[in-house]
Amino acid sequence: MSVNVNTVYQRVLAITNKEQRGYITPQEFNYMANQAQLDIFEQYFYDLNQFARLPGNSTEYSDMLDILEEKISLFEKVGATVTGGITLPSDVYRLGSVLYNGIDAEHITQKDWLYIKKSPLSQPSNDFPVYLRDSETDAIKVYADSITANETTDVTCNYIKTPANVNWAYDGVTGLYDSGNSTNFELHASEETELVIKILALAGIVLKDPGLYQIGSAEEVKSVQQEKA
């Protein structure tokens, strides 16, 4: 279940207008909403690395590692087609496995590739494919039964996708919320409060209100301390 964009917008407006701090336009909100969503999303991977080093929790619903993995799983894509064996899906955030005919291909560097081409014993095969990734074009090349031509079919991948852009849309005549043309947050439903807090902190900068920024920042610090206590 995702987070409703209108619910978050109305809560942000209610808090910012409570003390006549100023009005946040839909355009400003959409910008801040997307920034907040991306900040929370990227933090998952830092937190995952941190909690993976700590002892687990035997309580069924409070193990932080399990919670983070559940949140990240909303963005997992499995068995996606790699067009022409080269072009990755446009929404790749973190690439997982690359497969050729359902077999995991080993990721190698350009330096590794030079050694492989010189050594018949280490060359790839249909049972042991390898792939290279170009950091500039973000394209990949999979090699299996030939080192002179990369595979162009039967190449798939598993990856974590980038969250879709959030959009709070409104009717141009009435100015009312237009749910049909809006896009909700893709984050886990439990992130609703965190989104409001982060957007309030950003709103404090936009509205040039240090007090509002401090409120958002203080709530965020409190939330982080509770999670990592």
C-alpha positions as a LaTeX table, in Angstrom:
\begin{tabular}{lrrr}
\hline
Residue & $x$ (\AA) & $y$ (\AA) & $z$ (\AA) \\
\hline
Met1 & 0.00 & 0.00 & 0.00 \\
Ser2 & 1.44 & 3.36 & $-1.05$ \\
Val3 & 1.16 & 6.78 & 0.60 \\
Asn4 & $-1.61$ & 9.02 & $-0.73$ \\
Val5 & $-0.18$ & 12.24 & $-2.11$ \\
Asn6 & $-3.25$ & 14.30 & $-1.24$ \\
Thr7 & $-3.19$ & 13.18 & 2.39 \\
Val8 & 0.42 & 14.31 & 2.75 \\
Tyr9 & $-0.21$ & 17.62 & 0.95 \\
Gln10 & $-3.22$ & 18.47 & 3.12 \\
Arg11 & $-1.28$ & 17.71 & 6.30 \\
Val12 & 1.63 & 19.86 & 5.20 \\
Leu13 & $-0.72$ & 22.72 & 4.32 \\
Ala14 & $-2.55$ & 22.41 & 7.64 \\
Ile15 & 0.69 & 22.67 & 9.61 \\
Thr16 & 2.24 & 25.49 & 7.56 \\
Asn17 & $-0.97$ & 27.55 & 7.57 \\
Lys18 & $-1.68$ & 27.03 & 11.27 \\
Glu19 & 0.51 & 29.98 & 12.20 \\
Gln20 & 0.18 & 31.89 & 8.92 \\
Arg21 & 3.58 & 30.72 & 7.72 \\
Gly22 & 2.59 & 30.93 & 4.07 \\
Tyr23 & 1.05 & 28.87 & 1.30 \\
Ile24 & 2.85 & 26.07 & $-0.51$ \\
Thr25 & 1.86 & 25.86 & $-4.17$ \\
Pro26 & 1.28 & 22.49 & $-5.86$ \\
Gln27 & 4.43 & 22.99 & $-7.92$ \\
Glu28 & 6.51 & 23.68 & $-4.81$ \\
Phe29 & 4.96 & 20.72 & $-3.02$ \\
Asn30 & 5.67 & 18.34 & $-5.92$ \\
Tyr31 & 9.31 & 19.40 & $-5.97$ \\
Met32 & 9.69 & 18.92 & $-2.22$ \\
Ala33 & 7.68 & 15.68 & $-2.24$ \\
Asn34 & 9.96 & 14.08 & $-4.81$ \\
Gln35 & 13.06 & 15.22 & $-2.94$ \\
Ala36 & 11.70 & 13.82 & 0.33 \\
Gln37 & 10.73 & 10.50 & $-1.27$ \\
Leu38 & 14.19 & 10.09 & $-2.81$ \\
Asp39 & 15.93 & 10.99 & 0.47 \\
Ile40 & 13.97 & 8.34 & 2.36 \\
Phe41 & 14.46 & 5.78 & $-0.39$ \\
Glu42 & 18.24 & 6.26 & $-0.58$ \\
Gln43 & 18.52 & 6.08 & 3.20 \\
Tyr44 & 17.15 & 2.52 & 3.10 \\
Phe45 & 20.41 & 1.22 & 1.64 \\
Tyr46 & 22.64 & 2.97 & 4.19 \\
Asp47 & 20.44 & 1.69 & 7.00 \\
Leu48 & 20.39 & $-1.80$ & 5.51 \\
Asn49 & 24.17 & $-1.88$ & 5.56 \\
Gln50 & 24.24 & $-0.66$ & 9.16 \\
Phe51 & 21.62 & $-3.02$ & 10.56 \\
Ala52 & 23.10 & $-6.00$ & 8.69 \\
Arg53 & 26.13 & $-5.71$ & 10.98 \\
Leu54 & 24.06 & $-5.84$ & 14.15 \\
Pro55 & 22.52 & $-8.87$ & 15.92 \\
Gly56 & 18.99 & $-9.65$ & 14.77 \\
Asn57 & 15.80 & $-9.26$ & 16.75 \\
Ser58 & 13.69 & $-12.32$ & 17.58 \\
Thr59 & 10.50 & $-10.24$ & 17.85 \\
Glu60 & 8.33 & $-11.01$ & 14.83 \\
Tyr61 & 7.39 & $-7.45$ & 13.85 \\
Ser62 & 10.28 & $-5.30$ & 15.05 \\
Asp63 & 13.44 & $-6.65$ & 13.42 \\
Met64 & 14.82 & $-3.59$ & 11.58 \\
Leu65 & 16.51 & $-5.68$ & 8.90 \\
Asp66 & 13.22 & $-7.39$ & 8.04 \\
Ile67 & 11.40 & $-4.05$ & 8.05 \\
Leu68 & 13.90 & $-2.46$ & 5.67 \\
Glu69 & 13.85 & $-5.44$ & 3.33 \\
Glu70 & 10.05 & $-5.26$ & 3.24 \\
Lys71 & 10.19 & $-1.58$ & 2.29 \\
Ile72 & 12.80 & $-2.15$ & $-0.41$ \\
Ser73 & 10.92 & $-5.16$ & $-1.82$ \\
Leu74 & 8.24 & $-2.77$ & $-3.14$ \\
Phe75 & 10.79 & $-1.63$ & $-5.72$ \\
Glu76 & 12.20 & $-5.02$ & $-6.74$ \\
Lys77 & 11.86 & $-6.05$ & $-10.38$ \\
Val78 & 12.58 & $-9.66$ & $-11.32$ \\
Gly79 & 13.24 & $-11.07$ & $-14.78$ \\
Ala80 & 13.17 & $-7.73$ & $-16.61$ \\
Thr81 & 14.20 & $-7.79$ & $-20.26$ \\
Val82 & 17.55 & $-6.30$ & $-21.23$ \\
Thr83 & 16.80 & $-4.92$ & $-24.70$ \\
Gly84 & 19.19 & $-6.25$ & $-27.29$ \\
Gly85 & 21.19 & $-7.76$ & $-24.45$ \\
Ile86 & 22.61 & $-4.27$ & $-23.86$ \\
Thr87 & 20.05 & $-1.67$ & $-22.78$ \\
Leu88 & 18.90 & $-1.87$ & $-19.18$ \\
Pro89 & 15.41 & $-0.70$ & $-18.15$ \\
Ser90 & 15.32 & 3.10 & $-17.78$ \\
Asp91 & 14.27 & 3.02 & $-14.12$ \\
Val92 & 17.19 & 0.98 & $-12.76$ \\
Tyr93 & 18.41 & 2.35 & $-9.44$ \\
Arg94 & 20.55 & $-0.59$ & $-8.34$ \\
Leu95 & 21.31 & $-3.51$ & $-10.60$ \\
Gly96 & 21.11 & $-6.95$ & $-9.03$ \\
Ser97 & 21.63 & $-10.15$ & $-11.02$ \\
Val98 & 22.14 & $-10.30$ & $-14.77$ \\
Leu99 & 21.06 & $-13.61$ & $-16.27$ \\
Tyr100 & 21.65 & $-15.31$ & $-19.59$ \\
Asn101 & 19.16 & $-18.11$ & $-20.33$ \\
Gly102 & 18.27 & $-18.04$ & $-16.65$ \\
Ile103 & 21.89 & $-18.50$ & $-15.49$ \\
Asp104 & 23.57 & $-15.85$ & $-13.34$ \\
Ala105 & 26.27 & $-14.03$ & $-15.27$ \\
Glu106 & 29.34 & $-12.97$ & $-13.33$ \\
His107 & 30.11 & $-9.25$ & $-13.29$ \\
Ile108 & 33.68 & $-8.55$ & $-14.41$ \\
Thr109 & 35.77 & $-5.43$ & $-14.93$ \\
Gln110 & 37.47 & $-4.34$ & $-18.13$ \\
Lys111 & 40.77 & $-5.42$ & $-16.59$ \\
Asp112 & 39.34 & $-8.89$ & $-15.87$ \\
Trp113 & 38.07 & $-9.07$ & $-19.45$ \\
Leu114 & 41.55 & $-8.51$ & $-20.85$ \\
Tyr115 & 42.89 & $-11.47$ & $-18.85$ \\
Ile116 & 39.92 & $-13.67$ & $-19.76$ \\
Lys117 & 40.41 & $-13.12$ & $-23.49$ \\
Lys118 & 44.04 & $-14.22$ & $-23.20$ \\
Ser119 & 43.30 & $-17.36$ & $-21.21$ \\
Pro120 & 41.34 & $-20.19$ & $-22.91$ \\
Leu121 & 40.69 & $-21.86$ & $-19.56$ \\
Ser122 & 38.87 & $-18.85$ & $-18.10$ \\
Gln123 & 36.77 & $-17.90$ & $-21.09$ \\
Pro124 & 32.97 & $-17.73$ & $-20.60$ \\
Ser125 & 30.50 & $-20.34$ & $-21.79$ \\
Asn126 & 26.75 & $-20.88$ & $-21.88$ \\
Asp127 & 27.03 & $-22.43$ & $-18.41$ \\
Phe128 & 29.31 & $-19.70$ & $-17.06$ \\
Pro129 & 28.41 & $-16.36$ & $-18.73$ \\
Val130 & 29.98 & $-13.05$ & $-17.74$ \\
Tyr131 & 28.99 & $-9.43$ & $-18.25$ \\
Leu132 & 30.61 & $-6.01$ & $-18.37$ \\
Arg133 & 28.89 & $-2.75$ & $-17.48$ \\
Asp134 & 29.76 & 0.60 & $-19.03$ \\
Ser135 & 29.61 & 3.24 & $-16.28$ \\
Glu136 & 29.18 & 6.08 & $-18.79$ \\
Thr137 & 26.36 & 4.68 & $-20.93$ \\
Asp138 & 25.02 & 2.31 & $-18.23$ \\
Ala139 & 24.84 & $-0.43$ & $-20.87$ \\
Ile140 & 25.90 & $-4.03$ & $-20.33$ \\
Lys141 & 27.40 & $-6.71$ & $-22.55$ \\
Val142 & 26.97 & $-10.41$ & $-21.81$ \\
Tyr143 & 29.40 & $-12.98$ & $-23.15$ \\
Ala144 & 28.79 & $-16.73$ & $-23.15$ \\
Asp145 & 29.92 & $-19.04$ & $-25.93$ \\
Ser146 & 31.89 & $-16.34$ & $-27.76$ \\
Ile147 & 34.35 & $-13.68$ & $-26.69$ \\
Thr148 & 34.09 & $-11.83$ & $-29.99$ \\
Ala149 & 30.34 & $-11.14$ & $-29.95$ \\
Asn150 & 28.11 & $-10.38$ & $-26.99$ \\
Glu151 & 24.75 & $-12.09$ & $-26.50$ \\
Thr152 & 21.74 & $-10.09$ & $-27.72$ \\
Thr153 & 18.84 & $-12.34$ & $-26.71$ \\
Asp154 & 17.67 & $-14.17$ & $-23.58$ \\
Val155 & 19.34 & $-11.59$ & $-21.33$ \\
Thr156 & 17.32 & $-10.53$ & $-18.28$ \\
Cys157 & 18.04 & $-8.80$ & $-15.01$ \\
Asn158 & 16.80 & $-8.32$ & $-11.46$ \\
Tyr159 & 17.02 & $-4.81$ & $-10.06$ \\
Ile160 & 15.73 & $-2.17$ & $-7.66$ \\
Lys161 & 13.82 & 0.50 & $-9.53$ \\
Thr162 & 13.82 & 4.24 & $-8.90$ \\
Pro163 & 10.60 & 5.52 & $-7.32$ \\
Ala164 & 8.19 & 7.12 & $-9.80$ \\
Asn165 & 7.85 & 10.89 & $-9.65$ \\
Val166 & 5.18 & 12.10 & $-7.24$ \\
Asn167 & 2.58 & 14.50 & $-8.57$ \\
Trp168 & $-0.27$ & 16.34 & $-6.84$ \\
Ala169 & $-2.53$ & 17.42 & $-9.71$ \\
Tyr170 & $-5.52$ & 19.75 & $-9.64$ \\
Asp171 & $-8.42$ & 20.75 & $-11.86$ \\
Gly172 & $-7.51$ & 23.87 & $-13.80$ \\
Val173 & $-11.04$ & 25.30 & $-13.41$ \\
Thr174 & $-12.02$ & 24.43 & $-9.85$ \\
Gly175 & $-8.54$ & 24.15 & $-8.35$ \\
Leu176 & $-9.63$ & 20.98 & $-6.58$ \\
Tyr177 & $-7.53$ & 17.83 & $-6.21$ \\
Asp178 & $-7.50$ & 15.69 & $-9.36$ \\
Ser179 & $-6.89$ & 12.12 & $-8.26$ \\
Gly180 & $-7.02$ & 10.77 & $-11.84$ \\
Asn181 & $-3.95$ & 12.74 & $-12.91$ \\
Ser182 & $-2.06$ & 12.54 & $-9.62$ \\
Thr183 & 0.69 & 10.08 & $-8.72$ \\
Asn184 & 1.01 & 8.80 & $-5.16$ \\
Phe185 & 4.23 & 8.19 & $-3.28$ \\
Glu186 & 5.52 & 4.68 & $-3.92$ \\
Leu187 & 7.01 & 4.32 & $-0.46$ \\
His188 & 5.66 & 1.93 & 2.17 \\
Ala189 & 2.55 & 3.21 & 3.97 \\
Ser190 & 4.54 & 3.47 & 7.22 \\
Glu191 & 6.58 & 6.34 & 5.72 \\
Glu192 & 3.67 & 8.81 & 5.69 \\
Thr193 & 4.75 & 10.63 & 8.86 \\
Glu194 & 8.39 & 10.72 & 7.76 \\
Leu195 & 7.35 & 12.26 & 4.45 \\
Val196 & 5.39 & 15.02 & 6.18 \\
Ile197 & 8.35 & 15.75 & 8.47 \\
Lys198 & 10.87 & 15.94 & 5.61 \\
Ile199 & 8.60 & 18.11 & 3.46 \\
Leu200 & 8.03 & 20.50 & 6.39 \\
Ala201 & 11.79 & 20.90 & 6.78 \\
Leu202 & 12.11 & 21.68 & 3.07 \\
Ala203 & 9.12 & 24.04 & 3.27 \\
Gly204 & 10.93 & 25.98 & 5.96 \\
Ile205 & 13.67 & 26.73 & 3.43 \\
Val206 & 11.22 & 27.64 & 0.65 \\
Leu207 & 9.16 & 29.90 & 2.93 \\
Lys208 & 12.31 & 31.28 & 4.60 \\
Asp209 & 10.94 & 30.21 & 7.97 \\
Pro210 & 13.72 & 28.95 & 10.30 \\
Gly211 & 11.14 & 27.89 & 12.87 \\
Leu212 & 9.40 & 25.55 & 10.45 \\
Tyr213 & 12.72 & 24.11 & 9.31 \\
Gln214 & 13.73 & 23.49 & 12.93 \\
Ile215 & 10.43 & 21.74 & 13.66 \\
Gly216 & 10.90 & 19.39 & 10.71 \\
Ser217 & 14.55 & 18.76 & 11.49 \\
Ala218 & 13.87 & 18.10 & 15.19 \\
Glu219 & 11.12 & 15.59 & 14.38 \\
Glu220 & 13.41 & 13.85 & 11.88 \\
Val221 & 16.22 & 13.53 & 14.42 \\
Lys222 & 13.75 & 12.16 & 16.96 \\
Ser223 & 12.48 & 9.60 & 14.45 \\
Val224 & 16.02 & 8.47 & 13.57 \\
Gln225 & 16.96 & 8.07 & 17.22 \\
Gln226 & 13.89 & 5.93 & 17.87 \\
Glu227 & 14.67 & 3.67 & 14.92 \\
Lys228 & 18.31 & 3.16 & 15.85 \\
Ala229 & 17.99 & 3.02 & 19.61 \\
\hline
\end{tabular}
